[in-house]
Amino acid sequence: MRPIMTAFEKSPDGGQGLARDMRVRWAFEEVGQPYEVRLVSFKGLKAEAHRERNPFGQIPTLEEDGLVLFETGAIVLRIAEQHPGLLPADPAARARAIMWMFAAVSTMEPPIIEREQAGYSDRGKSWYSTERFAFLEERIGVRLGELSARLGENDWLDGDFSAGDLMMVMVLRRADARLLEEFPNLHAYVERGKARPAYQRAFAAQWRVNGEGPVPV
Amino acid sequence: MRPIMTAFEKSPDGGQGLARDMRVRWAFEEVGQPYEVRLVSFKGLKAEAHRERNPFGQIPTLEEDGLVLFETGAIVLRIAEQHPGLLPADPAARARAIMWMFAAVSTMEPPIIEREQAGYSDRGKSWYSTERFAFLEERIGVRLGELSARLGENDWLDGDFSAGDLMMVMVLRRADARLLEEFPNLHAYVERGKARPAYQRAFAAQWRVNGEGPVPV
């Protein structure tokens, strides 16, 4: 039995590969594990059948041999623990790769998502303002600067490509390209991630669900 | 050599145990691992010596046999993997406990921290308003309601107490007590966590650094 992942029936990004199922698809592709996809409508996300999988009504989830998981970080870690290719064998290097996974979702992602949400859920609110966007982007810029300084001239965050890089590249993709371009090494880091054959297979797979026409190069 | 953790020289919460070192202290206490603490001043957080430990200039960090880790989730997971007591032996249950760790920092915590930050870093800004606070608290309320529904009448999120509960209890402590009290089972869940002897030892240890007078009961 192949593992089953849930994804948006139609991603709001129209196939840009920014939805979180892309992270799980990429992980499966890196380790060569075939998987099935169960598409869920927006209405279905909040229905009881999906809440059973994820009480917060979000995608992606993973079902495998009776195990049901949600949280992208936990799913990617599970895949990385079951198959070689996403975590180093050395215990200290392995712990650092997991550290970067947490850093991606817990330190880098929240200000990026806050800025993203301010663009739509705050629309029409009294506090919706370009001044506030600038404030939020400055906060993202601080984190990007810190990450840029740590990455330096390295290809990946700690030795070879790992699940930590996979998560970080995907989180950085959610930041406005304008912000990322101020840090050429981070921009190049994201491009390196996107150039991986496994990324491209995953991107094409989500494009077939969400996009229109041929897969953009 | 005992592992060395960093913590605030003086926590801004004056000993309420809301700073993230409390999560690591609690994990060490649950598994019975003695540890050393290196206190860091606010200035020291942004100094090069600490940036070496954590590029984002935050506490806590862990140093152990040459391994240096940051990110509370990664540190607690490392402790849980090295010692029995915080992760179930069954592989599926273990994966679910790790899932709850990610859910704590990636799904529950961001809106809670956003509300917290809005109370101080937004002060004096044009968008600082009670209307915005209500909006942010409604968002937290949605997540609390979803978590409450999943927890139901259970003592812990999935079977016995795990590192997932440890992280979730600490994240819920950061939410305004007013919001939590709308969900009696979540309130009781947090109180159950706080009643654990390991929690109380950890709390007393951080109080000796940050508080004044006898440890509050």
Interface residues (C-beta under 8 A of the other chain):
Chain A: R51 P55 F56 G57 Q58 D65 G66 L67 L69 F70 E71 T72 G73 A74 L77 R78 A92 A95 R96 I98 M99 M101 F102 A103 V105 S106 T107 E109 P110 I113 E114 K125 S126 W127 Y128 S129 E131 R132 F135 R143 E146 L147 A149 R150
Chain B: R51 P55 F56 G57 Q58 D65 G66 L67 L69 F70 E71 T72 G73 A74 L77 R78 A92 A95 R96 I98 M99 M101 F102 A103 V105 S106 T107 E109 P110 I113 E114 K125 S126 W127 Y128 S129 E131 R132 F135 R143 E146 L147 A149 R150
